[in-house]
């Protein structure tokens, strides 16, 4: 059996977590990581026509000045080569025809016209008042960081997410028109040697010495980092590495006296994202638990996103573009918009987005969608993922959506597809520019002389499909016996870079399954001199990796649910000479882009076996044609073009859609903090559509026990003045709300008032001429007779025509006709107004509205210093409530202490400052203020209190 590839002396990535399997020890995994591997996810089935993006760049990637080498997979800077200005100059010195063609291709084409947005974005979009800066938010900075008190910080390249790091490197280079700043968590900081964390679960099915003792765990007091050390890291990141990097410090405690940050359980910040989100986004569901761990991890996730928002807003200047990356920061767009309503935010998801049937299994499904919808544009790797996202927004939030985007919070959120690429030029130079690689190729060729080589490269994760690959290869050998001893599968498996996604024994189960199948194949079809499967459970050096990709006859990727697979793209680049076919799972994120590959269903093992045979027997002309198609795509759709296209489309959407009416979702942490600080508080709530859902029969909209109990608790606080300001009549409010004596009530949009602890109603319209009612009644009766399901509600002051039970389309048509009739007759003769509500029309005196009541309540307090309420929360759902919001805007109250919140329709443009989706959210917010928060509010409580209770509720 062949020996595994050599293991060069290079430091491994910092391990995280504990290990119990003997095959997962440092002696197995302490070898360099395979380049170009990342967990970024995406997959497209069919992308609609007309969605292709321009791939023209205003520079040549082969000769451009490189940005900072943040990507651990960029092993050396691109070679600089001066461009010739004429064919004669280019041809001089060329030794071969191939070199001549390459030199001629470097001559700039004078016919190519570049997009102005690629060269000067501010000139291309003057109306946006761009600053020219891009702030990129990613989960972790591109370094594994080591700490030793008082010394320089140790910075080692972080493995994985290679395409993303290449994008940041491009933005920080002279080739980009942007001034770039990267914001990310420090990652788990490695302490001095005695504080090293235990090794992570990696992947190594071969046993090691069980007597080896793992390093000791971190001391219970945690890692202590002074302010001077933190500032030293920030300066070191900016000084040593070209592009600006700003770290986000996620700490457990702070010693305020000594200004020392204490870090204990550093992996807690990734737990929710990797255990809950990554798992579900890859179509896997965790085993049921008691809910305590999920509640705590959700609180940490919310706090982490909040700390990212704090850090970004410290750097933010008007006109900046903020680009948020991946599932770790799904709440960040909304948190940013809560701070700055007109901020420019783009979001890109690097992993798959599941269908609504799977996504609905997520306990915090609403909060995640509301968080990401704070962005102006959301990008996905494939069309199917964007379609799933829009569908979830409609099915779960009730928001209107289409293939172009989602209507959310009074604005249009664009949804688009941007298949990410790799740094093709750098990859090509790495693969073909090192003599060591040539030596490795010769060694591998000698080792497997006379055999076809199939190469697979995957992470140790059930979604990567390694087990399915081996099973399909076994069927291939059984089905096509002519290939016995003529083909070898080289499978390289390295540890997953996503922690916390597995149950305790998941690694062991996968490792054991792979070992079992490999042993069976080699035992059945192998011999003393031949093993059909060569499995290397380790990292590879760069030279070995590129040597394998170059010498391979077939590339085999069988992901069962994958995002972006950079190995497939790098394989295409490395097959420039060999032109080996690529077999690619249709569930991989790159499948929709690489149409020249052989697409397979990894669950159809016989079909994969047939594809392997087809690839091995493919004629040379067909191999050449397929590879040229793949090669052109990978070269043109590189990571620089992806970065430019994303930013250009974001700017186009910002210019096309008016964002000034966008209303952010309510910042619950801010509400809770302000509430606790205030001593004089005023609450004004609408009833229908705010405290209770809209129903077909208005008389059926009775408050639930939870609503009654929540309001009673809120009103019982002597510091709170709570009012229900409704369009309902006195009788209804007395019947259902009258039992809460501490409540203030206002009926018929402010026509009547009942003060707290009083049974008497005050009529504010006693002197009003009501002769208009008979004429309005006559018109309403006319339309009621002609609209089946419509009825009239006669209140003491107002008259309301309801058509909720009528046919929706015909009812709305009749309402419009009735409204025109009233405005041409009654509205011109009397001082009344015709109000459109939710499936109703109401006529009332013009001076009677909820805004007048709001103004009166504030005046009762007084607007002067020491008299005015210190906290105001006003909630309503329809057009009549806009009067309250208008009054609050016109008042002299400090706006930072006033929370006007509209409830309901996503497309609503409102005078309110905040948005909630439905009445259940209103009750949840009130409960939060009462001190009985639910699991969804655990994050807000954690931000305010600094911790979260161990509770299942």
N, C-alpha and C positions, 0 to 999 in steps of 0.2 A: 504493500500500500504506500502511496506517495506520502511524503512528509508534508506537513503544513508549510505555507509560505514563511519565509524568515521573519523574525520579529525585531525590527530596528529599535535601537534605544531611543525612546521618546516617551515623554510623560503622558499618562492616560488622563482622561477627563476626571474631574473630582467626583468620587462616588457618593451616592446618597442612599440612605435607607439601610436596612439590615438584610442579611442573607442566611438561609438555613441549608441551602442545597450545596453539597460538596463541590459541584462543578462550577460554582459561581464565586470562585476565589480570585484574588488579585493576580495570582500566578498564571491564570488562564486569560484574564481580560486586560492585563496591563500591557497592551500593545497599542500602537497608534490607530486612531479611528479612520474608517474608510472615508475618503473625501466625497463630497457631493451628496451626503445623505441628509435628508431632512424629513420631518414628520408633517410638513405643510401639506394640507390635504386638498384634493379637488378631483372631480371627475365629471365628464360631460357625456351625455348620451347623444343628444342632437342639439346643436346650436342653431337658432333661426338664421336664415339668410340675411345678409345686410348688416351683420354685427361685427364684421372684421374691422380691426383697428389698423391705422397706418403704422408701418414698421420703419419708415424712413427716419434716420437719425441725422442731426446736424453735424455729426463728426464721424470719423472712422474708428470703430472700436478697436481695430488692430493697432492703431498708432496713437490713440488718445492717451493723455496723461492719466495714469491710474489714480484712483482715490486711495484712502487708507486701506491697508490689508486687514480689514476686520474679519473677513471670512477665513476660518481655519483651513478651508480647502483651497485657498489661493496661495500657492506655495512660492511663487516668485512673481515679481512685477512683470507686466507685459514688456516685451522688447520694443524700444522706440525705433522706428524706421522712417526716415524722411520721405515725404511723398514727392514723386516726380511730377513735373508740370506738363510733360509732353511724352508721347510714346517713344521717341528717340532716346530721351534721357532715361526712361524706364527700362528700355531694352539693353542699355549699356551694362556689360558685366554679367548678364544672365548666362548661366552655364548649361541649362537644360531647357527643353520646351516647357516643362511644367513650371519652372521658375519664371520663365518669360511670361507665361499666361498669368501667373500670380502677380507679377510686377505690373503688368498692363491693367489688371483689375483694380490696382490701387490708385489709378489716375482719377481724380475727381471728375464727375460728369457735370458739365456746365448746364445740362438741361434739367437737372434735378432741382426742384424748388422746395425749400424746407418751410415747414409751418412756422409762422411767426411765434406761436406759443412755445415752440421748442427753443427758440433763440432768446426771446424777450417776452415772457408771460405778461408782464405789466403793461407793455404796449399793446398786446393782443386783447387784453381785457381791462381797459382803463376804468370802466365803471365799477370794478370790484375794489379799487384802491389797494391793490396787493402790496405787501411789504417786501416781497421777494424772498421771504423765509419759509422754510418747511420744517415743522416740528414732527418728527416721527416717533410714535410711542410703540414700543415693543416690550414684551414681557421682561426680557433680561438683556443686559448689555452683552456685547460680543466677546466677553472675556470671562473665564473662570478666575476668580479673584482670591488670592491668598493674603492673610493678614499676620503681621508680626509687629507688636506694639513698638512704636517709635521708629520703625524702618520703612523703606519704600515698599509700596504694595506690589505683590507678585501678580502679574497679568499673563495668563495663558489663554490662547485662542479657544473659544467655545465651539464645540463640534455641533453639527446639525444646522438646519435652516440655512443652508448655503446660499440659495437663491436670494433669500431675504437680506442676508448680510451683504451680498454683492450689490443689491439695490441701494442699500445705505452707502456703500462705498462709492457707487456712481454719483449719488446725490451730493456727496462731500467732495467730489473731484472737480477739477477745473473744467471738465466737459459739460457739467450741468449748469444751467442758468440760475440755480437756486443756492441760497445760503442755508445750509442744513444743520440741524441739531437733532441728535438722537437721545431720547429719554427712555430709560429702562431700569428695571430693578438690578441691584448688584448681583443677584443670584445668591445661592448659599455660599457664604464666605468661609473659606478654609482657614482655620486657626493654626497656631503653632503645631508641630508634629504630635505633641501629646494630646491635642484636641481634635485630631482627624476624626471625621465621622466614619462609621463602619462602611464597608463596601456595599455597593448596590447589588441588587439581583441582576446579573447579566445573563449570559447564555453560554454554557459550556457543558456539554453532555458527558465529557470524560471526567472521571473522578480524580480528585486531588487529595492531598494528605489531610485526613480529617483531624489530625492532631494539631494542625496549625491554629494559632490563636489570633482572632481578629483584633485590630487596634481597639483601645479602650474607648468607650463612648464619651461625648463631651461632658464636662463637669456640669452639675445641676445649676450652677449660677449663670451659665451661658457665656457667650463671647461678649467682652466689654470693649467698646470702641469710643475713644474720646472725640471731642469736637475737632481737635487739632488733627487727629488721624483721618477723620472723615473729610475735612477740608483738603488734606494732603492728597487723598485719592481723587477728589474732583479736579484738583490742579494737575495731577499726574495724567489723568485721562485726557485732559484738554491739551496738555503740553506735548505729550509723547506721540499722539496718534492723529495728527492732521485734523480730521473732522471732529466737531465738538460732540462730546458725550456727557450727558448729565445723569448721574445716578439717582434713583429713587431709593431712599432708605426705609426699609420695612422692619420695624423694631418691635420687640415685645414690651420693653419697659424703657423708661428714661430716668436716669438719676439726675434730677434737676439741679441738685446742689453742686455736683461735679460736672454736669453736662456730659454724661457718659451714656451712650446707647447700649442697651443690653439685648442680645439676640440669643434666644433659647431654641425654640422649635422653628428653625428657618424654613423647613419644607412645608409648613402649614399654609403658606401663601399660594402654593400651587395645588393644594389638595382638592379643592372643589372643582377647579377647571379640569384637572386631569382625571379625577375619579368620576365626576358626574358628567361634565360636558364632553370631554374627549370620548368617553365610553359611549354615551348616547349618540353623539354625532357620527360615530362609526357603527351604528345600528346594533349596539350591545346594551343590555340592561343589567344593572347590578342586582345582587340578591337583596331582598327586603331587610331593612335594619330598623332599630327602634326610633330613629329620627334625631337623636341627640347629636351624633357626629355630623350629620348633614346640616343641621341648624348652625352648629359652630363653624363648619367649613364655609357655609354661605355667608355668615357674618364676616369671616376673614376675607372672603372674596370681595364683598362690598367695601370693606375698609381698604383693601389694597387698591381697588379702582378709585376710591375717594382720595387716597394719598397720591396716586398718579395725577388726578385732576388738580390737586393742590400744587404739585410740582410744576405741572405744565402752565398753570395760570401765573406762577411766579415768573415764567419766561415769556409769556404771551404778550404780543403787541398787536394792535389792530391791523388787519390785513394779512396776518400770518395764516398759513394753511396747516392744519393739523391732520396727520394721517395716522390712524390707529390700526394696529395689526393684531389679528387672531383672537382666539376664543378666550384667552386669559383676560381680555380687556373689553368684554362685550357691554359692560355698563358705562364705560368711560365716555362715549359720545354724549349720552344724556346728561351725565354729571358735568361735562364741560358746558353744555348748552344751558344748564341751570345757572352757571356762573356768568356766562356771556351769551345772551340770546342770539346774537347775530354772528357767532363764531363760524368759521369755515372748517368743516370736519368731513373727512373721508374715512371710510372703514373698509378693510379688506379681510375676508375670512380665508385662512390658508388650509382649512380642513373641510371635509364634506359637510353639507347641511342636510339633515334627514327630512324625510317626508313628514307631513303633519301627523300621521298616525303614530310615528315613533316619537316625534318631538313632544306630543301631548303627554308622554310619560314623564316628562321633566317636571318636578314639583314647583320650581320657580320659573315656569315657562313664560308667564306674563312679564315678569320683571326683566327677564333677559331680552325679550323682544322690544319692550319699551326702552331699554337701555340703548340698544343698537340703533333704534329709530331716531335717536338724537343726531345722527349723522345726516349730512346733506346728500351723500351718495354711499351706497354699499356695494362692494365688489365681491364677486365670487369667481372661483376657478372655472366653473362650467355652467351651462344654461340650466341643467336640471337642478342644480343647487339654488340658483336664483329663483326658479319656479317654485321650489319647495318653500323657500323663505316667504315669498309673496303669499302663497297659499296659507301658511301658518299665521301670517298677520291678519288675513281675512277670517280664518276659521276660529282663531283663539281670541283675537282682539276685536274682531268685527270691523276692521279697517278696510276701506276700499283699496283694491290693488289691481294691477295689470302687469303685463310683461315689462313695462317701462318703469314701474315703481309703485310706491305705496303712499297714500294720502294719510299723513300723520301729524297731529297737533297743529293743524292749520296751515301746513306746508306740504310740498311734494318731496318725498325722499326717493331719489333715483336709485334703481337697482340695475346693475350691469354686470357683464361677464368679461373677465380679463385673465386669460390663461397665462400663468407666470412662466418665464423662461429661465435660462441659465446664462452665465457670462460665457457665451460660446467662444469668443476670441481667446479669453484666458484659458479655458478648458483645452482648446486645441493646441495652444502653445505649451501647456503643461504636458499633454499626452504625447506630443511629438518633439519636445525640445530637450529631453534629458537622456544622455547616453545610458544611464543606469537602466532606464525602461527597456532599451534595446537589449541589454544583457538579460533582463528578466524574461523578455519575450523568447529569447533563444533558449533559456533554461526550461521554460514551460513547454516549448515546442519539442525539445529533446525528451522531456519527461513523458509527454503524451504523444509521442511520434506515431503517425499513421492513424490517429483517432480524431474524430470530430469533437469539438469542445462546445458544450452548452454552459453558459454562465448565468448564475442567479446570485443576486446580492440583495439581502433583505435585513430588516430589523427583526429582533425576536419579539414578535407580537402576533397574536392570532389573526389580526386583520391583514397581515402581509401575505398569507396564503402559502407558507413554506410547506406545510403538511400536504396541502392539495397538490403542490408542485411535485413532491416526491411520489405521491400516489399516482399522479398522471404519468410520471416517468416510468413507474413500475408497469403500468398498463401498456405504455409505448414499447417497452422491451418484450412484453408478452405478445403484443399484437404484431410487432415487426421484428421477428427473430433474425432477419438478415443484418440487423444492426448490432448484434451481440459482439462484444469486444472491439467494436468500431466507433463507439461513442462514449463520452464521459461527461457527467454533470458535475460541475464544480459549483457548490453552493456555499456561499460565505454568509454567515449569520452573526450579526453583532448586537450588543444590548440595545434595548429600546431606550430612547432619550426622554421618554415620558414616564415619570414616576407616579405611583399611586393609582394606576389604572387597573391593577390586578388584585384579585384575592390572593391570600397567602400562598397557595400552591399553584397558581397559574403558570409561573415560569417553569416549575418542575414538570408540570403536565405537558407543556409544549416541548420542552427539552426531551422528556422521555418518549413522547410520541415520535419526534423526529429520529431519535436514536433507534427506536424499534423498526420504523419503516426502512431506514438506511441499512440496518443490519440485515433485514429480510431481503432487500434488493441485492446487496453485495453477496449474501449467502446463496441466493438463488441463481444469480446471473454472473457472479464474479468467479475468480480463480485466485491461485497464489500470486499470479503476476498481473492480475487485472481486477480493479474495483470500479464498477460503473458509477458509483456516487462518491465524490470526494467532498466531505463536509468539513468546513473550517469555522468553528464557533469562536470567532475572534475578530478584532479589528485588523485591517490590512494597512500596510504602508501605502503611500501615494504611488510609489513605483510599481508595486504589485497590483494595485487596483487598476491603474491604467494599462498595465501589461495584459491583465486578464481581459479587459474590455477590447483591447486592440486585437488580441489573438483569437477571440471567440468566433465560432462559426454561427452561433445562434445566441441571442439574448432572450432570456425567459423570465417574464414578470407575471405572477399569478395572484396579485392582490385580490382579496375578497371584498375589501372596502378600503380604498386608499385615497389619499389626497394627491398632492403634486408629487410625482415620482421623478426625481432628478436623475436617477440612475439610467432611466430609459433615454433621456436627452443626452447624457454623457456617452452612452453606448453609441448613439447615432454619430456623434462627433468622432469617436474613436474608431469607427468603422469606415473612415474615409477611404482606406485602401482595400480592406477586406470585403466590405459591403455585405456583411452578414445580416440576415433577416432578423427582425425584432418581433417576438411574440408578446403581446401585451393584453392584460386583462381589461375587459370592457368596463370593469368597476374601478379602474385606476383613473386618477384625475387627468392624466395626459391622453387618455384614449380618444377623447373628442377632438384633440388637436392633431394627433399623429395618425392620420388616415392611411398612411402608407404601411403601417404595421399590420401584422396578422392578429386580429382581435379574437380573443377567446373568452368563454365563460369558464372561470376556474372551477365551478361546481360540476361542469360537464367533463369528467376526467377522460372519457374516451375521445371527446372532441379536442381536448388539449393534446392528447397523444397523436391524433391525426395531424394537428398543427405542427407538432415537432417534426414529424416525418415530412410534411410539406416543406417546412423550412430547410431541412437537411437536403432535400432533393430538388430544391428550387433552381431552375436554369439561371445561368449567369446574366442573361439579358434582363430577366425579370428581377433578379436581385439588384442589378444596377438601377433599373427604373424605380423600384420601390425605395432604394436608399437615397437616390437623388431627390425624390419628393420629400422624404423625411429630413434630409440634410438641409435643403433650402428652407424648410419651415423652421428648424431649430436655429439656423444662423440668423434668419430675418427676425424671428420672434424671440429675441434675447431679453435679458433682464433689463437692459437699458431702455429698449422699446416699451416693455411692460410698464416701467416706471413712468416714462413720458406719457404713455397713453392714459394711464390712470389719472395723472394730474391734469392732463388736457381735458379729459371727459368731465372731471370734477369741476373745473373752471367753466366749462360750457354749461353745465347744469346750474351752477351758481348764477351765471349770467341769464339763463333762460327762465328760471323760476324765481318769483318774488319771495324771498325768505323773510321779509320784514314782519309777516303775520305769524311766524312760527311761535308757538307757545310751548315751553318745555314742560315735561312732566314734573309733578310737585316734588320738591326737595324735602323729603320727610325728615331727614336729619336736621336740616335748618329749622323746620317748623317745630320740631321737638325741643331744640336748643332754645329758640326764642320763647316758646311757651313756658319753659321752666324758669327763664330769667324774668318774665313779666309778672306783675302783681295785679294789674287791671287788664282784663281780657274781654273782648267782645266777639261773639260768634253770630253769624247770620246765615241761615240755611234755607234754601228752597226746599220744597217737599217732593213733588212728582219729578222723577228722573234724577233726583239728587239723593234723597234719603231712601226712596223706594223706586224700583224699576217702573218704567212705563208699561202699562197693560192695556189690553183692548177695551176693557170696561173700567172707566175711571173710578167707579164705586168699589172696585175690587182692589184698588191700590192701598191696602191697609198696612200699617207698619208691623214688622215682625217683632217678636219678643226681644231679639237682639238689639234692634233699633231703639226700642223703648228703654231697655236697660242701659244702653250706651249713652243716650241723651240724658237720662235721669242722673247717671253718675257724673256726667260733665256739668250739668246744671247745679248739682249739689255743692260744687266747690264755690265758696262765697266770693272768690276772686273772679268768677266767670259770670258773664251776662250772655245768656243764650236765647236767641230768637229764631222762630220759624216764620219765614216771610213767604207766604204761598198765595197762589191764585184761588185756592179752595175757599169755600164759604165758612162762616162761623160755626155752623152746626157740625160740619165734618171735623174741623180742628178741635172743637170742644169734645167731641165723642172720642177721638183717638189720641189727642195730645193733652186734653184738659186735665188728666189725672196727674200730670207732672206740674205741680204748682209753681216750681222755680222757673218754668219756661215762660218766655214772652211770645205772644202769638200775634201775627198780622194776617188778616184774611182779605181776599179779593184784591190782591196786588197792592195792598196798602190803604184800602178804603176803611178798614176797621183795625183797631189795636186792642189787645188785652195784655196789660202789664203783668210781670211776674207777681205771684202771690195775690192775685186779684181775680174775681169772677166776672167783673164788669167789662163790657166792650165799649170802646170809644168810637163813635161814628165821625170820621173825618170829612164826610161829604154831606152833612145835614143841610147845608144851604145851597146845594147844587140843584140846578134845574134838571129833572129827570124825564122831561116830556119826550125826549128822543127815543125812549125805550119802546114805545108802541110802534113807531115806524120801523125800528130795527127788528122788532119781533115779527112784523108782517113780512119783511124780506127773508128772515130766517125760515119762517114757515113755508114760504114759497119754495126755497131750495130743499127743505126737508122732505116735502112731498115728492120731489123729483130725484131724491138720492136715497135709495134703499140702505138702511143701516145708520142713517144720520139721526141725530136728536139734538134738542135744545136744552141747555142748562140755564135756568133763571136764578141769578144771584140777587142779592139786595141792591147791588150797584151795577154790576156788569152783566152782560148777556153773552153766552158762549154757545157757539154752534160746533158740535163734535161730529166728526166723520171717521172715527177710528174703526168702527165696525163695518164701514162701507167698503166697497171694492177700492183698493189703494189707488189705482190709477184714475178711476172715475171720480172717487172722492176728492182727490187732489185737484182734478180739473174743475169740479163744481165749486170747490173752495176758492179757486182763482177767479171764477166768474162772479161768485158772491162778493168777494173782496172788491172787485172793480165796481160792482153795483153800489156797494156801501160807500166807497170813496167818492163816487160821482153824486151821491144824494145826501145821505145823513152826515157824512164827514164835512161837507161844505156848509151845511145849515147849522150844525151844533159844534160845540167845543169838545168833540170826542175824537178818539183815534181807534183805528181798526188794527188789532194786533194778531199776527199769525203765530200760532203755537205749534205744538206737536200734535198733528191731526185735529186741529181746532182753529176756529176764528173767534176772537173776542172783541167786543166793543165796550169801551169804558170812557169815563171822563178823562180828558187829556192830562189834567194835573195830577191824576191818581196813578202812581207807579211805585215800584219797589225802590227806585232811587231816592224818592222823597222820604221814604221810611228810613233808609240807610243814613241819609243826611240828618234826619231828626234824631236818630239814636246817637250819632256821633256828637251832635250839639248838646244832647242831654248830659253827656260826659263832660263836654268842653274840649276845645282843641288847643288850649294853652298848655304851657309847661307844667307838669305835675298833675294836670287834670285829664288829658287825653288818654285813651286806652293805649297800653303799651304793646298790645298784641291784638290783631284783628284777623279773623279767618272768615271769609265769605265764600259760600259755594252755591252755584246754580247751574242749570243745564240748558236753558233756552233763551230766546230773544228777550223775554221780559226781565231776565236777570242781568242783562247787559246794563240796565239802568243803575243797578247797585254797583257794578264794577266802575261805571262812569263816575258815580258820586265819590267812590273811594279814591279814584285817580285825581279828582278835583279837590279833594280835601287837603288840609294842611298837615295831615298825619305823616310821620316818617315812613316813606314807602318801603323801607327795609323791614318794617314791622307789620306791614299789611300784606296778607296773602289772599288775593282774589283768585278763585279757582273755578274754571269751567269744567263741567262733567259731561262726557259723552262723545259725540261725533268727532271722528279723527280729522275731518276736513274743515271743521268749524274755525272761522276766523273771529276772534273775540277780543274784547277789551280786558279780559282777565290776564293775569300775569303767569298763571300756572294751569296745568291740565291734569285731570284724572279721567280714567277710562269709563268707569261704571259706578253705580251706587255702592256696591260692595267695597270698593276702594275707599269711598267716603267713610263708611263705618269703620274700616280698618284704620284709617288715619285718626279718627276720633278715639278709637280704642287705644291707639298708641299714646295719645295725650293723656288718657285715663290711667296709663301705666300697665295695661294688659295687652301687650303687643303680640301679634301672631308671628309665625315663622318668617313670613315675608318681610316683616319689619325688623328682624333681628339685626340686619346690617346697620340700619339707622340708629338703633339702640347702642350697638357696639361703637359706632363713631362718636356718639355723645358721651357714653359712659366709659369707653375704653375697654369694655369686656362684654361678654354675653353670658347669660345664665345657662346653666346646664339644664335644659328643659326639652321636652318632646313637643311642646305645644306651639 
